Amino acid sequence: MFSSIRKLTALVLAAIFMCMMVPVQAETADLDVEVVFGTVNNDTYENPYLGLGCTLEGWHYYSDEELEGVNQRTKDALSDELDDLVDQNIGIMMAEQPDGMRNVNIQLQNVKNYVSIYEMMGTHEVAVNSLSGFQTTLEAANFTDIQLEVAEQTIGDKTFTCILGQYKIKGVQIYFRQIWDVRDIYMVTVTATTVLEDKTEEVFSKFFLK
């Protein structure tokens, strides 16, 4: 069961990558690892650069090697033509419950050439415009019973654009809640994924502002 959940997580991440509508030409060469990755102390993850943290008691935070493995499984779930898109998304944090039924990940993508577009349109409008393409991608990946909507998610006193989704893959019900934020030259996405039950709002209740 645990192995199957990890494979499903890779499929979900692959689909989420396709949702972001970030131009493929964006580069990650300017990524400052020491600044953006954050730190884990016991059950608490803190990332002052992103201004976010979370306390996930009893969860497993992925090591660098485990993150690399998830990135590879995600890449394997996509076609060869989309490898460049995956390579430009940097997973900086992932954590999961021991049974694999709840998962959190944080992704960054360098969008330095397109920040003005996000500032002009706003992340909410970009998210709304992305739903049709996301729906198509999920259908092509054989996801069924798909429901997607753009909403808002509040953490502390800050409100983020949020995409809510649910669908089935291989008969398994999956829910996700993803917030979007542009921080300097990066598009930041924080995604909570839960299996069988929608506990994504509960997962986000564990987050705080830095």
Legacy VTK file of the C-alpha trace (Angstrom):
# vtk DataFile Version 3.0
C-alpha trace
ASCII
DATASET POLYDATA
POINTS 210 float
0.000 0.000 0.000
2.792 2.429 0.975
4.615 1.892 -2.349
1.379 2.400 -4.287
0.684 5.687 -2.481
4.144 6.973 -3.407
3.513 6.104 -7.060
0.185 7.936 -6.891
1.928 10.935 -5.354
4.324 11.031 -8.302
1.376 11.008 -10.712
-0.312 13.829 -8.794
2.878 15.907 -8.830
3.255 15.313 -12.554
-0.249 16.624 -13.149
0.292 19.610 -10.854
3.411 20.614 -12.791
1.240 20.870 -15.895
-1.224 23.117 -14.087
1.153 25.975 -13.373
1.308 27.548 -16.855
4.838 28.804 -16.179
6.788 29.312 -19.439
9.261 26.539 -20.215
12.008 29.076 -20.945
12.309 29.999 -17.262
15.662 29.066 -15.715
16.735 27.893 -12.279
20.378 28.954 -12.538
19.889 31.716 -9.966
18.578 29.359 -7.293
20.400 30.006 -4.000
20.103 26.702 -2.160
21.276 28.102 1.144
18.543 30.739 1.089
15.447 28.983 -0.243
15.455 25.434 1.121
14.624 26.119 4.757
15.431 23.892 7.744
13.816 21.107 9.744
14.122 20.956 13.530
12.336 17.982 15.075
8.776 18.192 13.684
8.956 21.815 12.525
9.956 23.095 9.105
10.816 26.792 8.792
11.615 28.778 5.688
12.270 32.456 6.471
12.844 33.251 2.806
9.342 32.058 1.871
7.923 33.415 5.105
6.323 30.059 5.899
6.693 27.166 8.271
4.748 24.172 9.509
4.719 21.760 12.424
3.783 18.224 11.365
4.046 16.004 14.408
5.008 12.425 13.623
5.477 13.123 9.909
8.533 12.127 7.924
10.430 14.966 6.239
12.215 13.799 3.101
15.989 13.852 2.901
17.726 15.331 -0.143
18.158 11.825 -1.547
14.471 11.000 -1.082
13.441 14.271 -2.743
15.626 13.385 -5.690
13.903 10.007 -5.945
10.440 11.597 -5.963
11.545 14.064 -8.631
12.717 11.150 -10.775
9.451 9.231 -10.325
7.564 12.392 -11.257
9.716 12.767 -14.343
9.093 9.127 -15.261
5.342 9.766 -15.068
5.583 12.378 -17.833
6.519 12.018 -21.464
10.060 12.655 -22.668
8.922 15.857 -24.364
8.118 17.354 -20.954
11.408 16.524 -19.233
12.610 20.127 -19.473
9.515 21.346 -17.642
10.122 18.956 -14.754
13.809 19.854 -14.593
12.870 23.505 -14.098
10.707 22.742 -11.061
12.697 22.433 -7.840
11.226 20.469 -4.960
12.557 22.050 -1.772
10.449 20.231 0.848
8.304 17.134 1.116
6.794 15.476 4.153
4.311 12.661 4.657
2.537 10.713 7.332
4.020 7.252 7.949
1.145 5.543 6.134
1.570 7.805 3.100
-2.057 8.957 3.239
-1.185 12.639 3.703
1.570 14.498 1.926
2.916 18.054 1.701
5.371 19.398 -0.842
6.804 22.799 -1.724
7.962 23.565 -5.259
9.821 26.537 -6.706
10.234 27.671 -10.275
12.365 30.564 -11.443
10.074 32.968 -13.345
12.291 36.026 -13.317
11.397 36.920 -16.914
7.648 36.707 -16.232
7.125 38.246 -12.798
5.520 41.310 -14.377
2.872 39.075 -15.980
1.927 37.598 -12.622
1.875 41.060 -11.080
-0.367 42.352 -13.857
-2.803 39.404 -13.978
-2.554 38.248 -10.378
-2.115 34.633 -9.336
-5.888 34.206 -8.985
-6.498 35.034 -12.644
-3.606 32.832 -13.795
-5.025 29.962 -11.733
-8.502 30.435 -13.211
-7.057 30.380 -16.723
-5.107 27.207 -15.942
-8.038 25.012 -14.890
-9.072 23.915 -18.377
-5.545 22.788 -19.229
-5.205 21.064 -15.876
-8.461 19.205 -16.466
-7.219 18.027 -19.861
-3.910 16.860 -18.391
-5.627 14.879 -15.649
-7.953 13.241 -18.152
-5.014 12.311 -20.392
-3.345 10.675 -17.367
-6.502 8.548 -16.852
-7.678 10.420 -13.763
-11.470 10.265 -13.381
-14.249 12.044 -11.446
-12.262 15.278 -11.652
-13.380 18.393 -9.801
-11.311 21.586 -9.743
-11.917 25.081 -8.449
-10.004 28.230 -7.563
-10.455 29.439 -3.996
-8.507 31.176 -1.230
-6.434 29.823 1.635
-5.566 31.886 4.688
-2.422 31.318 6.717
-2.090 33.687 9.650
-3.164 37.083 8.330
-2.224 36.389 4.703
-4.578 35.097 2.004
-3.232 33.035 -0.890
-4.704 31.965 -4.206
-5.611 28.314 -3.843
-6.571 25.494 -6.215
-8.799 22.784 -4.747
-9.003 19.474 -6.547
-10.261 15.958 -6.241
-10.146 13.003 -8.596
-9.623 9.270 -8.750
-6.659 7.382 -10.129
-6.836 3.598 -10.387
-9.997 3.804 -8.299
-8.329 5.649 -5.408
-9.859 8.955 -4.301
-7.316 11.772 -4.015
-7.770 15.344 -2.771
-5.367 18.238 -3.042
-5.155 21.855 -1.928
-2.445 24.044 -3.449
-1.514 27.640 -2.699
0.337 29.866 -5.162
2.618 32.760 -4.323
5.246 34.744 -6.237
8.263 35.470 -4.076
10.887 37.659 -5.747
11.765 35.702 -8.910
10.109 32.429 -7.871
6.670 30.950 -8.295
6.047 29.053 -5.056
3.477 26.282 -4.754
2.635 24.524 -1.511
0.500 21.421 -2.015
-1.266 19.212 0.512
-2.457 15.868 -0.853
-4.628 13.393 1.037
-5.954 9.991 0.042
-9.513 8.690 0.571
-10.584 11.614 2.822
-10.295 15.355 2.283
-8.035 16.412 5.134
-6.180 19.073 3.169
-7.598 22.000 5.145
-6.525 20.290 8.346
-2.997 19.918 6.933
-2.837 23.624 6.115
-3.918 24.450 9.654
-0.436 23.262 10.656
1.207 26.096 8.669
2.247 29.471 10.046
3.834 32.663 8.763
7.445 33.491 9.508
LINES 1 211
210 0 1 2 3 4 5 6 7 8 9 10 11 12 13 14 15 16 17 18 19 20 21 22 23 24 25 26 27 28 29 30 31 32 33 34 35 36 37 38 39 40 41 42 43 44 45 46 47 48 49 50 51 52 53 54 55 56 57 58 59 60 61 62 63 64 65 66 67 68 69 70 71 72 73 74 75 76 77 78 79 80 81 82 83 84 85 86 87 88 89 90 91 92 93 94 95 96 97 98 99 100 101 102 103 104 105 106 107 108 109 110 111 112 113 114 115 116 117 118 119 120 121 122 123 124 125 126 127 128 129 130 131 132 133 134 135 136 137 138 139 140 141 142 143 144 145 146 147 148 149 150 151 152 153 154 155 156 157 158 159 160 161 162 163 164 165 166 167 168 169 170 171 172 173 174 175 176 177 178 179 180 181 182 183 184 185 186 187 188 189 190 191 192 193 194 195 196 197 198 199 200 201 202 203 204 205 206 207 208 209
